[in-house]
Amino acid sequence: MVKFVRVLVVDQDLGSLEDVANKLRELEYNVTTCSHAEEALALLREEGHGFNIIISDAHMPNMDGLKLLEQKNVPVINIVMSADEKSTKEVFMKAVEKGACHCLIKPVRSETLKYIWQHLVIMKRLLNQKSKSNELGNINKGLKMSQSSDGGSDDSVPTVQKKRRIQWTDELQQNFLIVVDKLGGAFSKSPFFYIFFIY
């Protein structure tokens, strides 16, 4: 499975770039590296680039990993990494707000990289659910349109019930931040605490 996962690694620190790339290659990922965010952006804007995942450093000159997240405009999974222990929490929260689904602390361990392919599975499931939801909505609209053109009442039209979705409110955000704050000590012990699924 991982042989078909194309990963773009972006980091101006060549030692860190090679370290992450080599670990990914050992795990049989298909890896491309860039030492500048501008170069990565150009690759991403090429039609048919085929990348599934971007792993970028949060701190780079000219264009950092967060700006890359904002400007890429292509549907790929974003992972941000940082070595700055003082601002890591702030950087990761900003990264999640901008669309990152996973955050890593440097030096990145092989165990952490081993399962990044799972983000593709999750995204595919979410896209399939969204697609099915859109199809059901279109069927429901079609039923209502045909019923109203027949001159019948809307009471006899079968409707499709959608699952209620949770609305992300300020209160939920505050509760989320409180839990993240309380788990702070656990972040350094397990790489899996850094997985944030925001799709």
C-alpha positions in Angstrom: 0.0 0.0 0.0 2.6 2.6 1.0 4.6 2.1 -2.2 1.8 4.0 -4.0 1.7 6.9 -1.5 3.6 9.9 -2.9 5.1 12.1 -0.2 6.6 15.6 -0.7 9.0 16.6 2.1 9.9 20.3 2.4 12.6 21.5 4.7 15.4 24.1 4.4 17.5 22.1 6.9 19.1 19.6 4.6 20.1 17.2 7.4 16.5 17.1 8.6 15.2 16.8 5.1 17.4 13.8 4.3 16.7 12.2 7.7 12.9 12.3 7.1 13.2 11.3 3.4 15.4 8.3 4.3 13.1 7.1 7.0 10.1 7.4 4.6 12.0 5.5 1.9 12.9 2.7 4.4 9.2 2.4 5.0 8.7 2.1 1.2 7.0 5.5 0.6 7.5 7.2 -2.7 9.4 10.4 -1.7 10.3 13.7 -3.4 12.3 16.4 -1.5 12.5 20.2 -1.8 14.6 22.5 0.3 12.5 25.6 -0.5 8.8 26.1 -0.1 8.6 28.0 -3.4 10.0 25.0 -5.2 7.4 22.8 -3.5 4.6 25.1 -4.4 5.7 25.1 -8.1 5.7 21.2 -8.0 2.2 21.2 -6.4 0.8 23.5 -9.0 1.9 21.3 -11.9 -1.0 19.4 -13.2 -0.8 15.7 -12.4 1.8 16.1 -9.7 0.3 13.0 -7.9 1.4 13.9 -4.4 -0.8 12.5 -1.6 0.9 13.9 1.4 3.0 17.0 2.1 5.3 17.1 5.1 6.7 20.6 5.6 8.8 22.4 8.2 6.9 25.1 10.0 9.9 27.4 10.1 11.5 28.2 6.7 12.8 31.5 5.3 10.8 33.4 2.7 7.8 31.1 2.9 7.2 28.9 5.9 5.2 25.8 6.1 2.1 27.6 7.3 2.1 29.9 4.2 2.7 26.9 2.0 -0.5 25.4 3.5 -2.4 28.6 2.7 -1.2 28.9 -0.9 -1.1 25.3 -2.2 -4.7 25.1 -3.4 -4.5 21.4 -4.2 -6.2 18.6 -2.3 -3.4 16.8 -0.5 -2.9 15.8 3.1 -0.8 18.3 5.1 1.6 17.4 7.9 3.7 20.1 9.6 6.9 19.5 11.6 8.7 21.8 14.0 11.8 21.6 16.2 11.1 24.8 18.1 10.0 23.5 21.5 9.0 26.9 22.9 6.4 27.7 20.2 5.5 24.2 19.1 2.0 24.3 20.6 1.2 27.7 19.0 2.6 26.6 15.7 0.7 23.3 15.7 -2.6 25.1 16.6 -2.1 27.5 13.7 -1.2 24.6 11.4 -4.4 22.8 12.3 -6.4 26.0 11.7 -4.9 26.2 8.2 -5.6 22.6 7.3 -2.9 20.4 8.7 -4.1 17.0 9.9 -0.9 15.8 11.7 1.9 17.6 13.4 5.4 16.2 14.2 8.2 17.2 16.5 11.7 17.0 15.1 13.7 14.8 15.1 10.9 12.7 13.5 10.8 9.1 14.5 10.2 6.2 12.0 7.4 4.9 14.2 5.5 8.2 13.7 6.0 8.1 9.9 5.0 4.5 9.6 1.3 5.1 9.7 0.8 8.4 7.8 -0.8 6.5 4.9 -3.9 6.1 7.2 -4.7 9.7 6.6 -5.4 8.8 3.0 -7.9 6.1 4.0 -9.6 8.5 6.4 -9.8 11.2 3.8 -11.2 8.8 1.1 -13.9 7.6 3.5 -14.8 11.2 4.4 -15.0 12.1 0.7 -17.1 9.0 0.0 -19.5 10.0 2.8 -19.7 13.5 1.5 -20.4 12.2 -2.1 -23.1 9.9 -0.8 -24.6 12.7 1.2 -24.6 15.0 -1.9 -26.2 12.2 -4.0 -29.0 11.7 -1.4 -29.6 15.5 -1.4 -29.9 15.5 -5.2 -32.3 12.6 -5.1 -34.4 14.4 -2.5 -34.4 17.6 -4.6 -35.4 15.6 -7.7 -38.3 14.0 -5.8 -39.6 17.3 -4.6 -39.3 18.9 -8.0 -41.1 16.1 -9.7 -43.8 16.1 -7.1 -44.4 19.9 -7.4 -44.5 19.6 -11.2 -47.2 17.0 -10.9 -49.2 19.4 -8.8 -49.3 17.0 -5.8 -48.7 18.0 -2.2 -45.3 17.7 -0.5 -46.7 15.5 2.2 -46.6 12.4 0.0 -43.0 12.9 -1.0 -40.6 10.5 0.6 -37.6 12.3 2.1 -34.2 11.0 3.0 -33.1 11.7 6.5 -29.5 12.9 6.9 -27.4 12.3 9.9 -27.1 15.4 12.1 -23.6 16.8 12.2 -22.0 18.4 15.2 -21.6 22.1 14.8 -18.1 23.3 15.9 -18.9 26.1 18.3 -16.7 28.5 20.4 -17.6 26.4 23.5 -16.5 23.2 21.8 -13.2 24.9 20.7 -12.6 26.1 24.3 -13.2 22.5 25.6 -10.9 21.1 23.0 -8.1 23.5 24.0 -8.6 22.7 27.7 -8.2 18.9 26.9 -5.2 19.6 24.7 -3.7 21.7 27.5 -4.3 18.9 30.1 -2.8 16.3 27.8 0.3 18.5 27.4 2.6 16.1 29.3 1.5 13.2 27.2 2.5 14.8 24.0 6.2 14.0 24.5 5.5 10.4 25.3 3.4 9.3 22.3 3.6 10.4 18.7 0.0 9.6 18.3 -1.2 12.5 20.4 -0.2 14.8 17.6 -2.8 13.5 15.1 -5.5 16.1 14.5 -8.1 15.0 12.0 -9.6 18.2 10.5 -11.1 17.5 7.1 
